[in-house]
Amino acid sequence: MITVVLTNCPVGLRGLLTRWLLEISPGVFVGNPSARVRDLLWQEVKQYTGQGRALLTYTTDTEQGFAFETHDHKWHPVNYEGITLIRRPADRPATPPTEPPTRGWSNASKRRRFGQR
């Protein structure tokens, strides 16, 4: 069984996949082709994706029971001691803060600390 998820891909690619797979939601395809057909479909997906991205999952004889591949995706599969995990890019601020944070206690914490309300 395979699942193909397309994001921002040409309509012609979706039409190509509907020849072999069932589209259960916009851009989400499922089916049970042979491994040879799966590999050929994945090559076609990678070729015709354009500006979009694609994700393929398929059943296999591993500890997890499935494997997956990505194309033009920010998240990448990484093998960690025999288990495939997804590595996401770190969320870092685009620009550093312009002012350093103020040090010390806030006014509210000072009032609370000394019993003033």
C-alpha angles and dihedrals in degrees: 000000000000136000124200120192118194126192123191094349131149118273090237090064090054089051091051092053093048088067089068106017139043117246104221095173132004105295096000117108129181133183147130109247124154120272090255093054090044091055092047091049091049091052089052091048092052091048098049102034093103111180093348133086135233141205127198126194124181139170117257140160100270136116090267094043094231143055132204141199132199133207123201090346127140091221114072131194114244126190110230113183093324096317120102114227133177119249112208122196115256116259103235125168112259093227130023117248112274096219126046114241115264115254129226136032125331119243091250092053091048091053091046092048095052096041097252119137 
